[in-house]
């Protein structure tokens, strides 16, 4: 760590000591995976020039934020103990760059072909574009180090697909978005601000207050994982055909949707309206297939918790700070399948109920567990049944990042590549300059076919594939 960084952090830490970055929410066991986002860039120079630009920018990023060049290990794991995920440096003789350059020109469609097709999921194969995989894939660090960050430049005809892969124990998507903006500054030859360096290297261990035995705690019992039911050896249901697809919503249609959803007294965001609409259309599609009904269904939405802490955290904080809301509605009600305005307002009300004590209660419960897998945001959900889970990248400004002249400036697209299926999970992709948003949705093939012919869906959205 440079002297400047040491002064900004208030304490002088040796470059090899990253213990101050071990936060609490980043210890959740399901985070043993990678966040992955791919940019389509019309690079102008040779592969050698692209490589040099990436390597030079990575060196600047690592100089200011040395932990980015580290890898993640588990300390203290054993029977009944998950251990703690920690960022550590590589040995001096194994120091490595996060940059990988791969010639994918024969294995991938051209950049123009991908963009002209609307960037469908089948053209963005994660097996090709990303050395490190996103959910549902995990990794085994005993088979090799798990780097904090991988920046993979896939050279294709007409440009580059630049694929960032961030270790989810080390950062959430908001943190990775900030890291990508920092990397773009390095590519453009701009200096990092004092605040960026300060918050990027800041102490993470105490950012969430851990509650004592006499402190008020929010009930988070629904997040505790229940034992699975006993297996029936005679039951061998067929493995369903579950697929990732992209759905497209234009800016004008989203504006119409938001106007149709808002009530007289309560403000809602475009994300609220689109969340409610997607939840309802996916549920309506499932109703065509599933005969067995249940009283309640749950819609889960991941939320950036930085603003809800007391005191709030700045956007430059790169640690893990995601919490979830859970909106429960009766399956046989209009709010489940038709009145998306009412559902949007209920989703917004759930978000407004988030407070610092909710986040502190989750962090405290996780801190007290030896087995970190015993607490999960997915615990109350049956996503292969009726429940659904959403994470949004829409408001992170990723399509507006300027990666500098050598990388072609702003991207043609920013999308999550295709990985293994998780039925019932969907993501909002980064909003474009025109206000368009694509949804990456993982559903059964029958439900996708129903959705493609759903008149209510087609009022606002279109199928990409």
C-alpha positions as CSV (number, residue, x, y, z in Angstrom):
1,X,0.0,0.0,0.0
2,X,1.3,3.4,-0.9
3,X,2.0,6.1,1.8
4,X,-1.0,8.0,0.4
5,X,-3.3,5.0,0.9
6,X,-2.0,4.4,4.4
7,X,-2.7,8.0,5.4
8,X,-6.2,8.0,3.9
9,X,-7.0,4.8,5.8
10,X,-5.7,6.2,9.1
11,X,-3.5,3.2,9.8
12,X,-0.4,1.9,8.0
13,X,-1.0,-1.7,6.8
14,X,1.6,-3.9,5.2
15,X,0.7,-4.5,1.6
16,X,0.3,-8.2,2.3
17,X,-2.3,-7.6,5.1
18,X,-5.8,-7.5,3.8
19,X,-7.5,-8.6,7.0
20,X,-9.3,-5.3,7.3
21,X,-11.4,-6.2,4.2
22,X,-13.1,-9.2,5.8
23,X,-16.7,-8.0,6.1
24,X,-19.7,-9.9,7.6
25,X,-22.3,-10.1,4.8
26,X,-19.6,-11.3,2.4
27,X,-19.4,-14.5,4.4
28,X,-22.6,-16.0,3.1
29,X,-21.8,-19.4,1.7
30,X,-23.7,-19.0,-1.5
31,X,-21.3,-16.2,-2.4
32,X,-18.6,-18.7,-3.3
33,X,-19.0,-17.8,-6.9
34,X,-18.4,-14.9,-9.3
35,X,-20.3,-11.9,-10.5
36,X,-19.9,-11.7,-14.3
37,X,-20.7,-8.9,-16.7
38,X,-19.6,-8.7,-20.4
39,X,-19.2,-5.6,-22.5
40,X,-19.3,-5.5,-26.3
41,X,-16.5,-3.1,-27.4
42,X,-15.6,-1.9,-30.8
43,X,-11.8,-1.9,-30.1
44,X,-9.9,0.0,-32.8
45,X,-6.3,-1.2,-32.4
46,X,-4.5,-4.5,-32.7
47,X,-4.7,-7.3,-30.1
48,X,-1.3,-6.2,-28.8
49,X,-2.5,-2.6,-28.3
50,X,-5.6,-3.8,-26.6
51,X,-3.6,-6.1,-24.3
52,X,-1.1,-3.3,-23.4
53,X,-3.9,-0.9,-22.6
54,X,-5.6,-3.5,-20.3
55,X,-2.3,-4.5,-18.6
56,X,-1.3,-0.8,-18.0
57,X,-4.7,0.0,-16.5
58,X,-4.7,-3.1,-14.3
59,X,-1.3,-2.1,-13.0
60,X,-2.7,1.3,-12.0
61,X,-5.7,-0.3,-10.4
62,X,-3.6,-2.7,-8.4
63,X,-1.2,0.0,-7.3
64,X,-4.1,2.0,-5.7
65,X,-6.1,-1.1,-4.6
66,X,-3.6,-3.9,-3.9
67,X,-6.2,-6.4,-2.7
68,X,-7.6,-6.5,-6.3
69,X,-4.5,-8.6,-7.2
70,X,-5.2,-11.1,-4.3
71,X,-7.2,-14.3,-4.1
72,X,-9.9,-15.6,-1.7
73,X,-9.3,-18.5,0.7
74,X,-11.1,-19.9,3.7
75,X,-9.7,-19.7,7.2
76,X,-10.7,-22.0,10.0
77,X,-13.0,-24.4,8.2
78,X,-13.7,-27.8,9.6
79,X,-16.5,-30.2,10.6
80,X,-19.6,-28.0,11.1
81,X,-17.6,-24.8,10.4
82,X,-17.6,-23.1,7.1
83,X,-14.6,-21.0,8.0
84,X,-14.2,-17.3,7.0
85,X,-13.6,-16.1,3.5
86,X,-10.5,-13.9,3.4
87,X,-8.6,-12.0,0.7
88,X,-4.9,-12.9,0.7
89,X,-2.0,-12.0,-1.6
90,X,-0.4,-14.4,-4.0
91,X,3.1,-15.5,-2.9
92,X,5.7,-13.0,-4.4
93,X,6.8,-15.6,-7.0
94,X,3.2,-16.1,-8.1
95,X,2.1,-12.5,-8.5
96,X,-0.2,-12.3,-11.5
97,X,-2.2,-9.9,-13.6
98,X,-6.0,-10.1,-13.6
99,X,-5.9,-9.7,-17.3
100,X,-6.6,-12.6,-19.7
101,X,-6.6,-12.2,-23.5
102,X,-8.3,-14.9,-25.5
103,X,-8.8,-15.3,-29.2
104,X,-12.5,-16.2,-29.6
105,X,-12.8,-15.1,-33.2
106,X,-13.5,-18.6,-34.5
107,X,-15.7,-19.8,-31.6
108,X,-17.9,-16.7,-31.3
109,X,-20.2,-14.8,-33.6
110,X,-18.9,-11.4,-34.7
111,X,-19.6,-8.3,-32.5
112,X,-21.9,-6.9,-35.2
113,X,-23.8,-10.2,-35.5
114,X,-24.3,-10.3,-31.7
115,X,-25.5,-6.7,-31.5
116,X,-27.8,-6.9,-34.5
117,X,-29.5,-10.0,-33.0
118,X,-30.1,-8.1,-29.8
119,X,-27.4,-9.9,-27.8
120,X,-29.4,-13.1,-27.2
121,X,-28.3,-15.5,-24.4
122,X,-27.2,-18.2,-26.8
123,X,-24.6,-15.9,-28.4
124,X,-23.1,-15.0,-25.0
125,X,-21.8,-18.4,-23.8
126,X,-20.2,-18.1,-20.4
127,X,-18.2,-21.2,-21.0
128,X,-16.4,-19.4,-23.8
129,X,-16.3,-15.8,-22.4
130,X,-15.5,-16.3,-18.7
131,X,-12.8,-18.3,-17.1
132,X,-14.7,-17.9,-13.8
133,X,-18.4,-18.8,-13.7
134,X,-21.4,-17.1,-12.1
135,X,-24.3,-18.6,-10.2
136,X,-25.2,-21.4,-9.9
137,X,-21.6,-22.5,-10.3
138,X,-19.2,-22.5,-7.4
139,X,-15.5,-23.2,-7.2
140,X,-13.0,-25.3,-5.3
141,X,-10.0,-23.3,-4.2
142,X,-8.1,-26.5,-3.4
143,X,-7.9,-27.0,-7.2
144,X,-6.3,-23.6,-7.7
145,X,-6.5,-20.0,-6.4
146,X,-9.8,-18.1,-6.6
147,X,-8.7,-14.6,-7.8
148,X,-10.5,-11.5,-6.5
149,X,-10.8,-10.2,-10.1
150,X,-10.5,-11.5,-13.6
151,X,-10.6,-9.1,-16.6
152,X,-11.0,-11.3,-19.7
153,X,-10.7,-9.7,-23.2
154,X,-12.3,-12.1,-25.7
155,X,-11.1,-11.0,-29.2
156,X,-14.0,-11.5,-31.7
157,X,-14.5,-10.4,-35.3
158,X,-15.1,-6.6,-35.2
159,X,-14.1,-6.0,-31.6
160,X,-13.7,-7.4,-28.1
161,X,-16.1,-8.8,-25.5
162,X,-14.6,-7.6,-22.2
163,X,-15.7,-9.9,-19.4
164,X,-15.3,-8.8,-15.8
165,X,-15.4,-11.6,-13.2
166,X,-15.5,-10.5,-9.5
167,X,-15.3,-12.9,-6.6
168,X,-18.6,-12.5,-4.8
169,X,-17.1,-12.9,-1.4
170,X,-15.0,-9.8,-2.0
171,X,-17.7,-7.6,-3.6
172,X,-21.3,-7.3,-4.5
173,X,-22.5,-6.1,-7.9
174,X,-22.6,-2.4,-6.7
175,X,-18.9,-2.8,-5.6
176,X,-17.9,-4.4,-8.8
177,X,-19.6,-1.7,-10.8
178,X,-17.6,0.9,-9.0
179,X,-14.4,-1.1,-9.6
180,X,-15.2,-1.2,-13.3
181,X,-15.6,2.6,-13.3
182,X,-12.2,2.9,-11.6
183,X,-10.7,0.6,-14.2
184,X,-12.2,2.7,-16.9
185,X,-10.6,5.8,-15.4
186,X,-7.2,4.1,-15.5
187,X,-7.8,3.2,-19.1
188,X,-8.5,6.9,-19.9
189,X,-5.4,8.0,-18.0
190,X,-7.3,9.7,-15.2
191,X,-6.1,9.8,-11.6
192,X,-8.2,8.2,-8.8
193,X,-9.6,10.7,-6.3
194,X,-8.6,10.6,-2.6
195,X,-12.1,9.5,-1.7
196,X,-12.0,6.7,-4.2
197,X,-8.8,5.4,-2.7
198,X,-10.0,5.9,0.8
199,X,-13.3,4.1,0.5
200,X,-11.9,1.4,-1.9
201,X,-9.3,0.4,0.8
202,X,-11.3,1.2,3.9
203,X,-11.9,-1.0,6.9
204,X,-14.8,-3.3,6.3
205,X,-15.0,-5.2,9.6
206,X,-17.0,-2.6,11.6
207,X,-19.2,-1.0,8.9
208,X,-22.2,-2.9,10.3
209,X,-22.9,-2.8,14.0
210,X,-23.1,-6.3,15.5
211,X,-25.9,-6.5,18.0
212,X,-25.6,-7.6,21.6
213,X,-27.9,-9.9,23.6
214,X,-30.0,-7.0,24.9
215,X,-30.3,-5.1,21.6
216,X,-33.5,-5.1,19.6
217,X,-33.3,-7.5,16.6
218,X,-35.5,-7.8,13.6
219,X,-37.0,-11.3,13.1
220,X,-35.0,-12.9,10.3
221,X,-36.0,-16.5,11.1
222,X,-37.2,-17.0,7.5
223,X,-33.6,-16.7,6.3
224,X,-32.5,-19.8,8.3
225,X,-32.1,-22.8,6.0
226,X,-34.5,-25.7,6.9
227,X,-33.4,-29.4,6.6
228,X,-34.5,-30.9,3.2
229,X,-37.4,-33.3,3.3
230,X,-36.5,-37.0,3.2
231,X,-36.0,-38.3,-0.3
232,X,-38.5,-40.7,-1.8
233,X,-36.4,-43.4,-3.6
234,X,-39.3,-44.3,-5.8
235,X,-39.9,-40.7,-7.0
236,X,-37.7,-39.8,-9.9
237,X,-39.2,-36.8,-11.6
238,X,-38.0,-35.9,-15.1
239,X,-35.4,-33.2,-15.1
240,X,-37.2,-30.1,-16.5
241,X,-35.8,-28.1,-19.5
242,X,-34.8,-24.8,-17.9
243,X,-33.3,-22.1,-20.0
244,X,-31.8,-18.6,-19.7
245,X,-33.4,-16.1,-22.2
246,X,-33.3,-12.4,-22.7
247,X,-36.5,-10.3,-22.8
248,X,-36.4,-6.7,-24.1
249,X,-38.2,-3.6,-22.9
250,X,-37.8,-0.2,-24.6
251,X,-37.5,3.0,-22.8
252,X,-40.9,4.4,-24.0
253,X,-42.7,1.2,-23.1
254,X,-41.1,1.3,-19.6
255,X,-42.3,4.9,-19.2
256,X,-45.8,3.7,-20.1
257,X,-45.6,0.8,-17.7
258,X,-44.5,3.1,-14.8
259,X,-47.3,5.6,-15.6
260,X,-49.8,2.7,-15.5
261,X,-48.4,1.3,-12.2
262,X,-48.1,4.5,-10.1
263,X,-50.7,5.4,-7.5
264,X,-51.9,8.8,-6.5
265,X,-49.9,9.1,-3.3
266,X,-46.9,6.7,-3.5
267,X,-43.8,7.2,-5.7
268,X,-42.5,4.1,-7.4
269,X,-39.4,3.5,-9.5
270,X,-39.2,2.1,-13.0
271,X,-37.6,-0.9,-11.4
272,X,-40.6,-1.3,-9.1
273,X,-43.0,-1.3,-12.1
274,X,-40.9,-3.7,-14.2
275,X,-40.3,-6.0,-11.1
276,X,-44.1,-6.3,-10.6
277,X,-44.8,-6.8,-14.3
278,X,-42.2,-9.5,-14.6
279,X,-43.2,-11.2,-11.4
280,X,-46.8,-11.3,-12.6
281,X,-46.2,-12.4,-16.2
282,X,-43.9,-15.2,-15.1
283,X,-46.5,-16.3,-12.5
284,X,-49.2,-16.3,-15.1
285,X,-47.1,-18.4,-17.4
286,X,-46.5,-20.9,-14.6
287,X,-50.2,-21.1,-13.9
288,X,-50.8,-22.5,-17.4
289,X,-48.5,-25.4,-16.4
290,X,-48.8,-26.1,-12.7
291,X,-52.0,-27.6,-11.5
292,X,-51.1,-27.7,-7.8
293,X,-51.7,-24.3,-6.3
294,X,-50.6,-22.9,-2.9
295,X,-52.0,-20.1,-0.7
296,X,-49.0,-17.7,-0.9
297,X,-46.2,-16.9,-3.3
298,X,-43.1,-14.9,-2.5
299,X,-41.3,-12.4,-4.7
300,X,-37.7,-11.7,-3.5
301,X,-35.8,-8.6,-4.6
302,X,-32.1,-7.9,-3.9
303,X,-31.5,-4.3,-2.7
304,X,-28.3,-2.3,-2.2
305,X,-28.2,-1.8,1.5
306,X,-25.6,1.0,1.6
307,X,-28.1,3.9,2.0
308,X,-30.2,2.1,4.7
309,X,-27.3,1.8,7.2
310,X,-27.0,4.3,10.0
311,X,-24.8,6.0,9.1
312,X,-25.1,5.2,5.4
313,X,-22.2,4.0,3.3
314,X,-21.0,5.9,0.2
315,X,-21.3,4.4,-3.2
316,X,-17.5,4.0,-3.4
317,X,-17.7,1.2,-0.7
318,X,-16.8,-2.0,-2.5
319,X,-17.6,-4.6,0.0
320,X,-20.7,-6.8,0.2
321,X,-23.9,-4.9,1.3
322,X,-26.9,-6.5,-0.4
323,X,-30.0,-7.4,1.5
324,X,-33.4,-8.7,0.2
325,X,-37.0,-7.9,0.5
326,X,-39.7,-10.6,0.4
327,X,-43.1,-9.7,-0.9
328,X,-45.8,-12.3,-0.2
329,X,-49.1,-12.3,-2.0
330,X,-52.0,-14.7,-2.3
331,X,-51.7,-16.8,-5.4
332,X,-55.4,-16.5,-6.2
333,X,-55.4,-12.7,-6.0
334,X,-55.3,-10.0,-8.7
335,X,-52.1,-8.7,-7.3
336,X,-50.4,-12.0,-8.2
337,X,-51.2,-12.0,-11.9
338,X,-52.9,-8.8,-13.1
339,X,-52.8,-5.7,-11.0
340,X,-49.1,-4.9,-11.4
341,X,-49.6,-1.3,-10.1
342,X,-50.7,-2.7,-6.7
343,X,-47.8,-5.1,-6.7
344,X,-45.3,-2.4,-7.6
345,X,-46.5,-0.2,-4.7
346,X,-46.3,-3.2,-2.3
347,X,-42.7,-3.9,-3.5
348,X,-41.8,-0.2,-2.9
349,X,-43.4,-0.3,0.6
350,X,-41.3,-3.4,1.4
351,X,-38.1,-1.5,0.3
352,X,-39.1,1.5,2.4
353,X,-39.3,-0.8,5.5
354,X,-35.6,-1.6,5.3
355,X,-33.7,-0.1,8.1
356,X,-30.3,-0.3,9.7
357,X,-31.6,-2.8,12.4
358,X,-32.7,-5.2,9.7
359,X,-29.2,-5.2,8.1
360,X,-27.6,-5.4,11.6
361,X,-29.8,-8.3,12.6
362,X,-28.8,-10.3,9.5
363,X,-25.1,-9.6,10.0
364,X,-25.2,-10.5,13.6
365,X,-27.0,-13.8,13.0
366,X,-24.5,-14.6,10.3
367,X,-21.5,-13.6,12.5
368,X,-22.8,-15.9,15.3
369,X,-23.1,-19.0,13.0
370,X,-20.2,-21.5,12.6
371,X,-21.9,-22.9,9.5
372,X,-22.5,-19.8,7.3
373,X,-24.5,-21.9,4.9
374,X,-27.3,-22.1,7.6
375,X,-28.4,-18.6,6.6
376,X,-29.4,-17.7,3.0
377,X,-31.6,-15.2,1.2
378,X,-33.0,-18.1,-0.8
379,X,-34.1,-20.1,2.3
380,X,-37.8,-19.1,2.2
381,X,-38.1,-19.6,-1.5
382,X,-39.2,-22.5,-3.7
383,X,-38.0,-21.1,-7.0
384,X,-38.7,-24.3,-8.9
385,X,-42.3,-24.0,-7.7
386,X,-43.9,-20.5,-7.6
387,X,-41.4,-18.2,-6.0
388,X,-39.2,-15.8,-7.9
389,X,-36.0,-13.9,-7.2
390,X,-34.7,-10.7,-8.8
391,X,-31.4,-8.8,-8.9
392,X,-31.2,-5.5,-10.8
393,X,-28.1,-4.0,-12.6
394,X,-30.4,-1.5,-14.3
395,X,-29.4,1.6,-12.3
396,X,-25.6,1.1,-12.2
397,X,-24.8,3.1,-15.3
398,X,-22.7,0.3,-16.9
399,X,-23.7,1.1,-20.5
400,X,-22.4,4.6,-19.9
401,X,-18.9,3.6,-18.8
402,X,-16.2,5.0,-21.2
403,X,-13.4,2.5,-21.5
404,X,-11.1,4.9,-23.3
405,X,-10.0,5.2,-26.9
406,X,-8.0,2.0,-27.0
407,X,-11.0,-0.1,-26.0
408,X,-13.5,1.8,-28.2
409,X,-15.1,4.1,-25.7
410,X,-18.6,3.2,-24.6
411,X,-19.9,-0.4,-25.0
412,X,-22.4,-1.5,-27.5
413,X,-23.9,-3.6,-24.8
414,X,-23.4,-4.8,-21.2
415,X,-24.9,-8.2,-20.5
416,X,-24.6,-11.2,-18.2
417,X,-23.4,-14.3,-20.2
418,X,-25.2,-17.6,-20.1
419,X,-24.3,-20.0,-17.2
420,X,-26.1,-23.0,-15.7
421,X,-29.8,-22.6,-15.0
422,X,-31.4,-21.5,-11.7
423,X,-35.1,-21.7,-12.3
424,X,-37.0,-18.6,-11.0
425,X,-34.0,-16.3,-11.0
426,X,-33.9,-13.2,-13.1
427,X,-31.7,-10.1,-13.6
428,X,-32.4,-6.6,-14.9
429,X,-29.5,-5.7,-17.2
430,X,-27.9,-2.3,-17.3
431,X,-30.2,0.5,-18.7
432,X,-29.1,1.8,-22.1
433,X,-28.7,5.4,-23.2
434,X,-32.2,5.1,-24.7
435,X,-33.7,3.8,-21.4
436,X,-34.1,0.3,-22.6
437,X,-33.8,-2.6,-20.1
438,X,-33.3,-6.3,-20.9
439,X,-34.3,-9.0,-18.4
440,X,-32.2,-12.2,-18.2
441,X,-34.8,-14.7,-17.1
442,X,-34.4,-18.4,-16.2
443,X,-37.6,-20.3,-16.7
444,X,-38.9,-23.7,-17.9
445,X,-39.2,-24.0,-21.7
446,X,-43.0,-24.4,-21.5
447,X,-43.3,-21.2,-19.5
448,X,-41.1,-19.4,-22.0
449,X,-43.3,-20.5,-24.9
450,X,-46.4,-19.3,-22.9
451,X,-44.7,-16.0,-22.3
452,X,-43.9,-15.5,-26.0
453,X,-47.6,-15.7,-26.7
454,X,-48.8,-13.7,-23.7
455,X,-50.7,-10.6,-24.9
456,X,-50.2,-8.8,-21.6
457,X,-46.4,-9.4,-21.9
458,X,-46.3,-8.3,-25.5
459,X,-48.0,-5.0,-24.7
460,X,-44.7,-3.9,-23.2
461,X,-41.9,-6.4,-23.9
462,X,-40.5,-8.6,-26.6
463,X,-38.7,-11.9,-26.7
464,X,-35.0,-11.9,-27.7
465,X,-33.8,-15.4,-26.8
